[in-house]
């Protein structure tokens, strides 16, 4: 299996070496938790994934899940990491899975 490749300009693309499209699922949580009120970093994380054009977005109090094409998911992950840290997150737990590969 080939890794996600890069275009000549250095940007990622969602094609494997054989030309298929890669779909990813990301699951993440941000901390610290506050059960009384959503912390700013949690609100920011929700905004990022809900506006990123991802599929099957599920936002909850103890974790968030979203799926989509590799480019969209990787872009959203970058934004979640940067923006939640800027908003006070002290820990971000993240899992990223390849959920399908196929021809375009």
Buried (B, 14 or more C-beta within 10 A) or exposed (E): EEEBEEEEEEEBEBBBEEEBBBBBBBBBBBBEEEEEEBBBBBBBBBBBBBEBEBEEBEBEEEEBBBBBBBBBBBBBBEBBBEBBBEBBBEEBEEEEEEEEBEEE
